[in-house]
């Protein structure tokens, strides 16, 4: 599982936008969110850098968490 901190993710609209963007790029992706902690966890994707780029293109600033 890949985990990002996305400090500019603050509401359910943000969750929806990130979900839509990631699943458009990687339809098999599974996402979990902890909105209070600004965390996004992603599974079943090719790699962290690919997902980070998609989240950035959706307008957010993800920071990859150390494994």
N, C-alpha and C positions, 0 to 999 in steps of 0.2 A: 504494500500500500504506500502511495506517495502522499505526503502531507505538505500543504502550503499554509502560510499565514497570509491572509489578504486583509490588511488593515483598513482598506477603503471599502470593504464589504460590510454594509451596515443594516441591511433590511432584506425582506423576502424578495423584493424586486431584484436585488443583487444576486441572491441565490438562484433565482430563475434565469437571469441573464447568463450567469456562469454555467449553469446546467445546460442551457440551450446551446451555448457555444461549444462546450466540451463534447456534448453528445452529437452535435452536428459534425464535428471533426472525427470523433471516435464513437460510433453508435453503440458499441459494446461496453462503453465506460460505465462504471458504477461510482456514484459520488455520495459522500456523506458530508454534512455541514454541522459545525458548531458555531452558530452565528454570534453568540456571546463572546467566544474566544477568537473569533475571526479565522476559524480553521476550515480548510477544505481538504478532505481526504478522497483520493481517487484510486480506483482499481481497474484492472483490465485495459490498460493503455500502453502504448509502445514505450514511453519513457517520460521522465520528469521534464526535460527541456521542451519536448513537443507540447506537453500540456501547459507549461508555463507560458509559452508563446501564444497559445490559444486564449488563455485567460487575459494576457496582456492586450491582445487584439480586441477583446471584449470591453476593454477600457479600465482594467484593474491592475494592481501592482502586487502580484504574488511573490512571496519569498519562500523558497524551498526550505523545508525544515530538515535538519540532519536526521539520518536514519538511526 
